[in-house]
Amino acid sequence: MDLRQRITELMPDVHDELAELVAIRSVADPRQFPPEECERAAAWVRDRFAGVGFDVRLEETADGSQAVVGSRAGSRPDAPTVLLYAHYDVQPPVDENAWRTPPFEMTEVDGRWYGRGTADCKGNIVMHLTALRALGDDLGVNLKLVVEGSEEQGTGGLEEFVQANPDLFRADAILVCDTGNAAVGRPAATVSLRGMVNVVVTMESASTELHSGMFGGAAPDALAALVQALSTMRDEEGDTVVDGMDNTQEWTGAPYPAEQFRSDAGVLDGVSLLGSGSVSDMLWARPALTILGIDCPPVVGSAAAIVPKASARLNLRIPPGIAPQDAEAALRSHLAAATPWGVHCTVETEATGSPFQAATDGPAYRALAGAMQEAYGVEMTHLGQGGSIPLCNVFAELYPDAEIVLMGVEEPQALIHAPNESVDPTEIASMALSEALFLQRFA
């Protein structure tokens, strides 16, 4: 049977299975959701891959989560080996009141399927299953599988497990299915990932709050000091400015049109995009500093008092070419130099991650380009991604000869990590067809 026709016939099952998986509230944070939900999701994934011929089992990783690990032999023992990756854990729903549909109940609206994890990354799990069901017994490659349960928490459990069991995941090509396309109907491979440095910076100016009427004007204000220091990290054009860090690199892959980005990001009328470079430069080739949160008195309930202590959580994304240890040192140095009035400044590092750059001149990328051209009818492009996937660096270090391919069902309208996450089911169908064709070609 023609693969495209077979996948079309499978789409009702795709809908039902993704709805089942979305209904499992697999947020890997026991402070918010019971751990039994992640255990249910792991068992669901295990059982479905067992149903498509995998010898599969659950393995506990160092952070206490469960990874689904398996293998399936192809028709030839000497055939190339492909490792399939996805994750079943999801981001928390954030503000459930901001959702137009229940976050853990998959709901169709205007042709898209809404729900937490529909795109990131449960949609990619059903994409794998659909590709394999379409192929049936016609499998010319050997397959390995890992579906983890703590990717969104960034605890590194799977990274440690892979490093401790390198032979378990050794492959000629690794499909990291946790990214996506430029837009619906525009296939892409992600070839560049930014690394990151997360810190909490704290300003302290006094031992206690002080009445703003009695002391204001002479007493140093920790919150004002924090605001002033943070303001030095963007220039007038919106470029991220960290002393000692290059912010002039340019992206050489596919462009991201500014008007499309404005629409995808929901930028309000009259609000300018940031930076002196193109959208692609700013997203994928240059550092980007984001203030994730500030600890200070809220507006409601605040007193007429000078704040003696204030903190901010910062996320610095770094492109390939900048090492995380260098970025961390530059960020610490910049914050110390920017702190005014002798206010005490401390910086605590939460996490760091290295950027990633894929080699794209091997047979796996050629096979993928041909597969996507056949599936979509248009040429595959190369994208960057501002997010970080530390596992890619582990794979690259352990398996230097493996080709690492980042792909998936996401695209800008999916709104991953935000309220109203969704997936276009045509992307699941087209990406499943791309994967099936790739496995045939790579064999």
C-alpha positions in Angstrom: 0.0 0.0 0.0 1.1 3.5 -0.7 2.6 5.1 2.4 0.7 8.4 2.0 -2.6 6.5 1.7 -1.8 4.3 4.7 -1.0 7.3 6.9 -4.3 9.0 5.8 -6.2 5.8 6.9 -4.3 5.9 10.2 -5.2 9.5 11.2 -8.4 8.6 13.1 -6.3 6.4 15.3 -3.7 9.2 15.6 -6.5 11.5 16.9 -7.7 9.0 19.5 -4.2 8.0 20.7 -3.0 11.6 21.0 -6.2 12.4 23.0 -5.5 9.5 25.4 -1.9 10.7 25.9 -2.8 14.4 26.3 -5.3 13.4 29.0 -2.4 12.0 31.1 -1.1 15.0 33.1 2.5 14.0 32.9 4.2 17.1 34.4 7.4 15.9 35.9 7.1 18.1 39.0 5.6 16.3 42.1 5.0 19.7 43.7 2.3 20.3 41.1 1.1 16.9 39.8 1.2 13.4 41.2 4.1 11.3 39.9 1.7 8.6 39.1 0.7 10.6 36.0 4.2 10.3 34.6 4.2 6.6 35.4 1.0 6.2 33.5 2.4 8.0 30.5 5.6 5.9 30.5 3.5 2.7 30.6 1.3 4.0 27.7 4.4 4.7 25.6 6.0 1.3 26.5 2.8 -0.6 25.5 2.3 1.3 22.2 5.9 0.7 21.0 5.7 -2.9 22.1 2.7 -3.1 19.8 4.9 -2.1 16.8 7.5 -4.7 17.3 9.9 -3.2 19.9 11.6 -5.1 22.6 10.9 -2.4 25.1 11.3 -1.7 28.9 11.2 1.0 31.5 14.5 2.3 33.0 14.8 4.6 36.0 17.1 7.5 35.4 19.2 9.4 38.0 16.4 12.0 38.6 13.9 9.3 39.4 12.0 9.5 36.2 11.3 6.6 33.8 12.7 6.4 30.3 11.2 4.0 27.8 14.1 2.2 26.1 13.8 -0.3 23.3 15.0 -1.8 20.1 13.7 -3.4 17.0 15.7 -5.4 14.4 15.4 -4.6 10.7 15.5 -7.1 7.9 19.3 -7.0 7.7 21.6 -7.2 10.7 24.2 -5.2 8.8 21.7 -2.4 8.0 22.3 1.1 9.5 20.8 1.8 13.0 18.5 4.7 13.7 17.8 6.0 17.2 14.3 7.5 17.7 13.9 10.1 20.5 11.0 11.9 22.1 9.7 12.8 25.6 6.4 12.2 27.2 6.6 14.8 30.0 5.0 18.2 29.4 5.2 21.7 30.7 2.6 22.7 33.4 -0.4 24.5 31.9 0.7 27.8 33.5 -2.5 29.9 33.8 -5.4 27.5 33.2 -7.7 30.5 33.0 -5.8 31.7 29.9 -6.6 28.4 28.0 -9.6 28.6 25.7 -10.0 24.8 26.0 -9.2 22.4 28.9 -5.4 21.9 28.8 -5.6 18.1 29.4 -8.5 17.4 27.1 -7.6 17.4 23.5 -10.1 19.7 21.6 -10.4 20.4 17.9 -10.8 24.1 17.0 -10.7 25.3 13.4 -8.8 22.2 12.3 -6.1 22.3 15.0 -5.9 20.0 18.0 -5.5 21.9 21.3 -4.1 20.6 24.6 -0.9 20.5 26.6 1.7 18.3 24.8 -0.2 18.0 21.5 3.0 19.4 19.8 5.6 19.3 22.5 6.2 16.4 22.5 3.4 13.9 22.5 2.6 14.8 18.9 6.1 13.5 18.0 5.4 10.2 19.9 2.4 9.5 17.8 4.3 10.6 14.7 6.9 7.9 15.4 4.1 5.3 15.9 2.3 6.3 12.8 5.4 6.1 10.6 6.2 2.7 11.9 2.6 1.4 11.5 2.6 2.7 7.9 5.8 0.8 7.2 4.6 -2.4 8.8 7.1 -5.2 8.3 8.9 -3.2 5.6 11.8 -2.1 7.8 15.2 -2.0 6.3 17.0 -0.3 9.2 17.6 -1.4 12.8 15.9 0.8 15.3 16.6 1.9 18.8 14.2 4.0 21.0 14.4 6.3 24.0 11.4 8.3 25.2 12.2 10.2 28.4 10.1 11.6 31.2 11.9 14.7 32.5 13.1 16.8 29.6 11.0 19.8 30.5 12.4 19.9 34.0 16.0 20.0 32.7 17.2 17.7 35.5 19.6 15.8 33.3 18.5 12.3 34.2 18.5 10.9 30.7 21.9 12.6 29.9 23.5 10.7 32.8 21.8 7.5 31.8 23.1 7.7 28.3 26.6 8.5 29.5 26.5 5.4 31.8 25.1 3.1 29.0 26.7 4.4 25.8 26.3 1.1 23.8 22.6 1.1 24.4 22.0 4.1 22.2 24.8 3.9 19.7 23.4 4.6 16.2 24.3 5.8 12.7 21.6 8.4 12.8 19.7 9.9 15.7 16.3 11.5 15.1 15.7 14.0 18.0 12.0 14.7 17.5 11.5 17.7 19.7 11.6 20.6 17.2 9.6 21.4 14.1 9.0 23.3 10.9 9.2 26.8 9.7 5.4 26.9 9.2 2.6 24.5 8.4 3.6 22.8 5.2 7.2 24.1 5.2 9.5 21.2 6.3 12.7 21.9 8.1 15.6 20.3 10.0 16.9 22.3 13.0 20.6 22.4 12.7 21.5 24.9 15.5 20.6 25.2 19.1 21.4 27.9 21.5 22.9 27.0 24.9 21.9 28.8 28.1 23.0 30.2 31.4 20.3 30.6 34.1 21.2 32.7 37.2 19.5 34.4 40.1 20.9 37.9 40.9 20.2 39.4 44.3 20.7 43.0 45.4 20.9 43.9 49.1 21.1 47.5 50.4 20.0 47.5 54.0 19.1 45.2 56.9 15.4 46.1 56.9 12.7 48.0 55.1 12.8 51.8 55.6 9.9 54.3 55.5 10.1 56.0 52.2 9.0 59.3 53.7 11.6 59.4 56.5 14.6 57.8 54.6 13.8 58.1 50.9 16.3 60.2 48.9 19.4 59.1 50.8 18.8 55.5 51.7 19.9 53.1 48.8 17.1 51.2 47.2 17.8 47.5 46.3 15.0 47.3 43.9 16.1 50.4 42.1 19.6 49.1 42.0 18.4 45.8 40.4 16.3 47.7 37.8 19.3 49.9 36.9 21.7 46.9 36.6 19.2 45.0 34.4 18.6 48.0 32.2 22.3 47.9 31.1 21.8 44.5 29.4 19.8 45.9 26.5 20.9 48.8 24.2 18.6 51.3 22.5 18.0 48.9 19.6 17.1 46.0 21.9 20.4 44.1 21.4 21.5 42.0 24.4 24.6 43.6 25.7 26.9 41.6 28.0 30.4 43.0 28.3 32.9 40.6 26.6 30.3 38.7 24.6 29.9 39.0 20.8 26.5 40.1 19.7 27.1 40.6 16.0 27.0 37.1 14.5 24.7 36.5 11.5 22.5 33.6 10.6 23.3 31.9 7.3 20.4 29.5 7.0 16.7 30.1 6.1 15.4 33.5 6.9 12.5 34.2 9.2 10.4 37.0 7.6 9.8 39.8 10.1 6.0 40.0 9.3 5.6 36.3 9.8 7.5 36.5 13.1 5.3 39.4 14.3 2.2 37.3 13.6 3.6 34.1 15.1 4.7 35.9 18.3 1.5 38.0 18.6 3.5 41.3 18.7 1.1 44.2 19.3 0.6 46.9 16.7 3.1 49.7 17.0 5.6 47.6 19.1 9.0 47.2 17.4 11.0 44.0 17.1 14.2 44.0 19.0 17.8 44.1 17.7 20.0 45.5 15.0 20.0 42.2 13.0 17.4 40.2 11.2 14.9 38.1 13.0 17.0 35.0 12.2 20.1 36.7 13.6 18.4 37.6 16.8 16.8 34.2 17.4 19.6 31.8 16.3 22.9 33.6 16.0 23.2 36.1 18.9 22.9 36.0 22.7 19.5 36.9 24.2 18.9 37.9 27.8 15.4 37.4 29.2 14.2 38.4 32.7 12.2 35.4 33.8 11.0 36.8 37.1 11.6 39.3 39.9 11.1 38.9 43.6 10.0 42.2 45.1 6.8 43.5 46.8 3.7 43.1 44.6 1.7 46.2 43.7 -1.3 45.1 45.7 -0.3 45.2 49.4 2.9 47.1 49.0 3.9 49.7 51.6 5.5 53.1 51.5 8.9 51.5 52.2 12.3 51.3 50.6 13.0 47.7 49.5 16.2 46.4 51.1 16.5 43.2 49.0 15.4 42.3 45.5 16.2 39.4 43.2 15.7 38.5 39.5 15.9 35.2 37.6 17.7 35.6 34.3 17.9 33.4 31.3 20.8 34.0 28.9 20.6 32.1 25.6 23.9 31.7 23.8 24.6 30.7 20.1 27.1 28.2 18.8 30.6 29.6 19.2 30.1 30.8 22.8 31.0 28.4 25.6 28.6 28.4 28.6 31.4 28.8 31.1 32.6 32.0 29.2 29.0 33.3 29.1 28.5 32.7 32.8 31.8 34.5 33.7 30.9 37.4 31.4 27.4 37.7 32.9 28.7 37.7 36.4 31.3 40.3 35.6 28.7 42.5 33.8 26.2 42.4 36.7 28.9 43.2 39.3 30.1 46.2 37.3 26.6 47.4 36.6 25.5 47.4 40.3 25.3 51.0 41.5 26.0 52.7 44.9 28.0 49.9 46.3 24.9 47.7 46.8 25.8 44.1 47.6 25.3 41.9 44.5 25.3 38.1 44.5 24.8 35.8 41.6 23.8 32.2 41.9 24.0 30.0 38.9 21.1 27.6 38.5 22.0 25.8 35.3 24.1 26.0 32.2 24.0 24.2 28.8 26.1 24.2 25.7 25.0 25.3 22.2 24.8 22.7 19.4 25.6 22.8 15.7 24.8 19.8 13.5 26.9 18.5 10.6 24.5 18.4 7.6 26.7 16.9 4.8 26.1 13.2 5.5 23.8 10.5 4.1 21.1 10.9 6.8 20.6 14.5 5.9 20.5 13.7 2.2 17.9 11.0 2.9 15.9 13.3 5.0 15.9 16.1 2.4 14.6 13.7 -0.2 12.0 12.3 2.1 10.7 15.7 3.1 10.7 16.9 -0.6 8.5 13.8 -1.5 6.2 14.2 1.5 5.6 18.0 1.3 6.3 18.8 -2.3 8.7 21.6 -1.3 12.4 21.7 -0.4 13.5 21.1 3.2 15.1 24.2 4.8 17.6 24.5 7.8 16.5 26.4 10.9 17.9 27.3 14.2 16.2 27.1 17.5 16.5 29.4 20.5 15.8 26.6 23.0 18.4 24.2 24.4 18.5 20.4 24.2 21.6 19.4 26.3 21.1 15.7 25.2 22.2 16.6 21.7 25.6 17.6 23.1 25.9 14.3 25.0 25.0 12.4 21.8 27.6 14.4 19.8 30.3 13.7 22.4 29.6 9.9 22.7 28.9 9.2 19.0 31.0 11.6 17.0 30.3 9.7 13.7 26.5 9.7 14.2 24.3 12.2 12.3 22.0 14.1 14.7 18.8 15.3 13.1 16.3 17.5 14.9 12.8 17.5 13.5 9.2 17.2 14.6 5.6 18.4 14.3 6.0 21.8 16.0 5.7 25.1 14.2 5.2 28.7 15.4 1.4 28.5 15.7 1.8 25.5 18.1 2.6 27.9 21.0 4.6 25.3 22.9 5.2 26.1 26.6 2.3 28.6 26.5 -1.4 28.5 27.1 -3.4 27.2 24.1 -0.7 24.8 22.8 -1.9 23.0 19.7 -0.8 20.9 16.7 -2.0 20.9 13.1 -2.9 17.3 12.4 -1.7 17.7 8.8 1.8 18.2 10.2 1.6 14.9 12.1 0.6 13.2 8.9 3.3 14.9 6.8 6.0 14.4 9.3 5.1 10.7 9.8 5.3 10.3 6.0 8.7 12.1 6.0 10.0 9.8 8.8 8.7 6.6 7.0 10.3 7.7 3.7 13.5 8.6 5.5 13.8 5.1 7.1 13.3 3.6 3.7 15.9 5.8 2.0 18.4 5.6 4.8 18.3 1.8 4.6 
